[in-house]
């Protein structure tokens, strides 16, 4: 899969996420500090989200200190459903029931080990097809229907 990875800081966790994605066969495009670029978290999250919405990548992963800012910014892009996940079960549920396409992570709360568990759950799950009515509401909020 094609994955966009954006972060507002270059940490061991960001490096571990990149390494995990590559080791699991994903083609990764990096943004912000993950790509050694000086850029505010809002712009980084927007660029990742726009790549997802445009279909340039299959999924996005965005990181900032709390994960909240990047999730808010990513969710401003129509067609993006960013989920801030702090554990594997939340990540699995975000994919299964919300058809989330951008994973937001907190660099403060997420260890290297937890990031691997979250990524394994996220990429191991897929949308179950059970929430069409709710997803239609989100699409309408985006102005897409």
N, C-alpha and C positions, 0 to 999 in steps of 0.2 A: 504494500500500500504506500501511497504518497502521504507524508505527514509534514505539517508545518509546525515547527517548534519555536516559540517565542518566550523570552524572559527579560526581565528588567535588571537582572543581576546574573553574573557568571559565577555559579557556585558548584560545589561537588555534586549536589543533587541534580542540577541542570546537566552537568557532564554525564551523570549516571543515567539520566533519562535518555539523552542522546545515544549513549552507548547501548542501552537496552533496545532502543528502537532499531538501531543499525544491526545489532546482533540478531534481532528477530526478523530481519529481511526487509525492513521498511526503508524507503527512499526518503531522506529527511532534508527539508529546507529550513534553515535557521533564520530567525529574525531577532532584532534587538541585541541585547548583550550576549545572547546565545550565539550570535554571529559576529561578536566583537564590534557591534555598532553602538554608538552612543545614541540612545533614543528613549523617550519617555514611555512608561508602561502602557499608556493609553494608545499611543501610535503603534506600538508593537502588537498589542492585542487586536487592534483594528486591522493591521496588515495580515495577521494570521487568519482572522475571521473572514476577511474579504477573499483570501485564497480559498478558504473552504466554500464560501457562498458561490464563488465563481466556478467551482469544480476543478480548480487547478491542483488541489490536493483532496484526499479523501477525508482526513480528520486533522484537527489542530490540537496542540497542547500549548497552553499558556501558563506562565508562572510569574508571580510577584510575591512580595513578602507575606501578605495574607491570602492571596488568591482572589480576594473580593474585587479589587479594582479591575484586574484583567477579565474577570468573568462579566462584570457590568459592561465594560467596553466592548467585549466580543458580542454580547447579547444585543447591542445596539445595531448590529449589522443584520439586515433582513435575511432570513433563511438559516441563521445560526442559532443553535440551542446549546449554549455553553453551560456546563455543570461543574460547580466547585465541589470537588470530592476530597475527603480526608481519609477514606478507607476503601478497601476493595469492594465491599458490599454496596456502598453508595455508588461507586463507579459502575458496577455491574447493573444496578437498578437504573442508573441514568441512561445506559445504552438500551436495556430491555424495554423500559416503559416510557422513556422520554425521547427515544431516538436521538440522544444528544450527539452532536458532531464535533464539539470542542470540549476538551478536558481542561479544567482550570485547577491548578495546584498551588498550595501555600508553601513557599520556601521556608517559612518559619516552622511549620508543623510537620512537613514531609521529610522523612529520613530517606537515605538511599534505599534501604530495604523496603520501606513502605511504598516508595515510588514504584518499585518493581512489582509489588503486589497489586497496586492500583492499575498499573499498565497491563499486567497480565489479565486482570478481571475485565478491564475496559475493552481490550482487543479480543478477548475470548468470548464476549457477549455480543449479541446482535438484537436489533429491534424485534420484539415478539409479535408485533402487528395488532396489539390489543387496545391501543389508545388513539384510534383514528379521530374520534370526536374531539378529544383534547388537543391533539396536534393540529387539527383544522382551526381551532380557536387561535392557536399560536400563529398559524399562517395568516389568518385574517388580521391579527394584530400587526403583523409584518406588512400588511397591505398586499399580500400575494393571492388573496381570494375573496 
